[in-house]
């Protein structure tokens, strides 16, 4: 019914639906941008001496076709950019740890590196007796990197 010769024409209902979809996407983008602003401001307002973030292999993560759209929507580069300028504004130093820095494989107590650590191992256990959550261990290692 909406054909003119061999091509389709947009009916007014299609135009309305496209407009509502465009507005929905704009709203989601604004929500994500607002969240980035709030999160970076919250970190910068605590007045840290230094902020350390790991460099991520975003291009490698984008190759996963199931996760690529979700990763692209997170605006990781924008988060880093805002964190940098807000740290400079507050007088804190901003560092990015190398992608290959073993933050979660290195013991925060003695410095021993475990080469074979699976992602499923959520608790880091070292020979020196340290037993700590893997993410907390990585955070301590990154904090020690800033010093």
N, C-alpha and C positions, 0 to 999 in steps of 0.2 A: 504494500500500500504506500510505502514511502519511497518508491522508486520513480526517478525521472529519467526515462530512457534506460540506459545501462548502469547508471550510478545511483547510489542511495543519497537521500537528502535528510538532514537532521530535522526532526519534528520538534515542536516546542517542548514536548515532554522530555525528549532526549537532551535538549539544551538545559532544561531545569535540573535533570539528574546529574549532568556533567558539572553544572555549577555547584550543586550540593556536595559532590565528591571533591571538587577543588577546594571548597571551604573547609571540608573535613580534613583534608591533607594539610592545609594551611594551619588549622587549629592544632593538629598533632605536631607540626614543626615548631610552632610557637611554644607548646608545652615542653618539648625537648630542649629548646633553647633556654627557656626560663629555668628549667631544672639545672642545666649546665651553669648558668649564672649563679644560682643559689648555692650549688655545691662548691664551686670554686670560691665564692665569697665566704662561705662558712669556713673553709680551710684557711683562707688568707686572714680572716678576722681573729683566728686563734693566736695570731702573731708568732708563727714558728720561726726559728732561726733559719731553717732550710726545709725545702720540700723536695723529695726525691721520688721520681716516677720511673718505672721501667719502660724501656722502649719496646713496643710491641711489633710483631711481624704482621701488620694489618694486611699487606698485600697477600701474604700466605693464607691468612684467615679468610680473605675474600674469595679464594679459589674454591672454598667449600660452598657448593651451590645451595645447600640447605640453610646456611647461616649468613650468606653474603648480604642479603637485603637487611637483615637485622643489625649486622655490624655497620653497614653503611649509614643506617638511621641513627646510630649512636653518636656520630660526629666526634670521634676520638681526637682528631686533629684540632678541632675547635676547642675541645676541653683543654688540651695541652697549651694552645695559644693563650686562652684566657687565664690559665693558671700561671703562665709565665708573666703576663703583664700585671696581674694582681699581686704576685709576689714582689715584683719590682716596685710597685706602687707602695707596698707596705714595708719594703726594706728587707725582705727575706731573699735568700738565694734559692734559685731553682736549678735542680740537677736532673739529668736523665741518665739512669743506669744503663749500661750497655745491654743489648739484647741477650748476650751470652753470659752475663754475670749470674753465677749460681746462687741466687738469693734464697731459694727454698731448699737447695741441696747442701748448703753450707751450715754448719753448726754455729749458732750465735754465741755459744759458750766457749768452745775451744778452737773453732775455725776449721775443723775437719770437714772435708767435702765427701758426700756420699754420691758416687757416680750412678749407682743403680737405685733410683728412687722412682717408684711408679706414681702416677697421678692419683691412683686409688688409695695410696698411703696418706691418710689425712693427718696422722700424728707422726712427728719427727722424733725418732729415738736415736740418740748418739751413744757411742761407746763410753763417753765421759760421764754418762748418767743423766743427761738432759733429756727430758720427755716433755714435748711442747707441741702445740698445734702448728701445723705446717705453715699456714698463712701468717701467724704471729711470728714465727721464726723468720720468715722472709721479711716482714716489716721491721724486725729488729736489725736484721742484716742491712737493709736499705738505710735505716737510721744511722747505723755505724759507718756506712759509706759516706754520709754527709759530713761526718766529723773530721 
